[in-house]
Amino acid sequence: MPDAKKTAPLVSEDPNALRWGFTSQSENWNGRFAMIGFLSAILLELFSGQGFLHFWGIL
């Protein structure tokens, strides 16, 4: 059986690759940024002694 020509895949298989559009990798990055934002809000409340909305003057 002759060897088929091997071509590179159009999409890299790296799960941490940053690509635009609706991909599973975009969900990974979205989750990571959400975790960073949530942790930032918690640290802001711990160190300032005020809630997030009070700190920014919204309430």
C-alpha positions, 0 to 999 in steps of 0.5 A: 500500500503506498504511503499517503501524503501526510499533511499538517493539520489546519488546527494545532492540537495544543490545548493552550493555543490562543485562537479566535472564534468559538473553539474549546480553547476559547472556553479554556481561556474564558474560564482562566480569565474568569478565575483571575477576575473572581480572585481579584474581586475577593482580594480587593474586598479582603484588602480594602475592607469594602465590597466590590461595588462600594469600592468603585462607588457604585453603591 
